[in-house]
């Protein structure tokens, strides 16, 4: 049994190494995204429990929404790959390393942070107004910067 546990550990470590090498710059932001998604889900469940709105149906919808976030990141990665491949095919050798995917991940992290603050507020945790405003400014900045990049591309 000890040998099978060692083989399982080796397999997991190898898989994580492959994932880390493949995702490169996206690994840490995706890990942060997953962490804030878990915190948001838990704080949302506590908030729903406090307000009497807790249900398994809403819990499943929340999980599906989080899976959708990861699918959205995957779409951004595919868009990055397609643009990079298309540029290479026409002789332009510019590497686009997860530009769209990174913007999506950051935008989702900020949305999750806003949701966590809302959940904590409903639970009764006092939220400093400067924190709420700062996170909204970051979200607006990401959206504006992404919009500016789109304007320059056309």
Secondary structure as UniProt FT lines:
FT   HELIX           2..23
FT   TURN            24..25
FT   HELIX           26..51
FT   HELIX           56..89
FT   TURN            90..91
FT   HELIX           99..123
FT   HELIX           129..153
//
